[in-house]
Amino acid sequence: MKKWLLSTKVKPKNPYTGSCLLNTKITGDDAPGETWHMVFSTEGEVPYKEGKSIGVIADGVDENEKPHKLRLCSIASNALGDFGDSKITY
């Protein structure tokens, strides 16, 4: 059984750059808020556990020409990932 560390090797000063494989809005246009379904490739480099959060900073700048800020996303995948290889999370 794999033990999960409470702190990860990925920190603000040592971030992991990954890929967003899917980003789909799942709430209707008339909903009071927005919910998105996102799938990230971690290549097995970012240990995670369902129910935890992952911090995401989008590339580029916002409408005010400032770098995007950190956003926390809840992890819904189980610890083995979508394909059982611990490399994909959403």
Protein Blocks (a to p, Z undefined) as FASTA:
>chain_A
ZZddfbdfbdfklccddddfbdcdfbdfkbcbdcddddddekhpagcdehiacddddehj
dfkopacdddddddfbdfkojnonopacZZ
